[in-house]
Amino acid sequence: MGKAPLPLPLPLRMPAATPLILREQGSGTRDTLREFLRETGELVPPAAELGSTTAIKPRSSATSR
């Protein structure tokens, strides 16, 4: 059984409440994303922390199936 399609555009509270795959702590990419999402409310812990954007790409496409 498939998942229901996500509403587009996504409400900002949705990514803030979703465990995401993020870069490691201290990464500018992670810091920018978390600062942006922090404005929407409480952030949940990440689902995983990886050391590079290249490492994230295969994992994120596997979870979207």
GIBEL-V698078 format. One record per backbone hydrogen bond with DSSP energy under -0.5 kcal/mol. NH is the residue of the N-H (numbers start at 1). CO is the residue of the C=O. E is the energy in kcal/mol with one decimal. If there is no record, write none. Layout:
nh=NH co=CO e=E
nh=NH co=CO e=E
This chain:
nh=14 co=11 e=-1.7
nh=15 co=11 e=-0.8
nh=16 co=12 e=-1.4
nh=17 co=13 e=-1.3
nh=17 co=14 e=-0.5
nh=18 co=15 e=-1.1
nh=20 co=18 e=-0.5
nh=22 co=20 e=-0.7
nh=22 co=48 e=-2.6
nh=24 co=50 e=-0.9
nh=27 co=24 e=-1.9
nh=31 co=27 e=-2.7
nh=32 co=28 e=-2.5
nh=33 co=29 e=-2.2
nh=34 co=30 e=-2.9
nh=35 co=31 e=-2.3
nh=36 co=32 e=-2.1
nh=37 co=33 e=-2.7
nh=38 co=34 e=-2.4
nh=39 co=35 e=-0.8
nh=39 co=36 e=-0.6
nh=40 co=37 e=-2.1
nh=41 co=38 e=-1.3
nh=44 co=16 e=-1.5
nh=47 co=20 e=-2.2
nh=48 co=20 e=-1.2
nh=50 co=22 e=-2.6
nh=56 co=52 e=-1.2
nh=57 co=53 e=-1.9
nh=58 co=54 e=-0.8
nh=59 co=55 e=-0.7
nh=60 co=56 e=-2.7
nh=61 co=57 e=-1.9
nh=62 co=58 e=-1.4
nh=63 co=59 e=-1.7
nh=64 co=60 e=-0.8
nh=65 co=62 e=-0.8
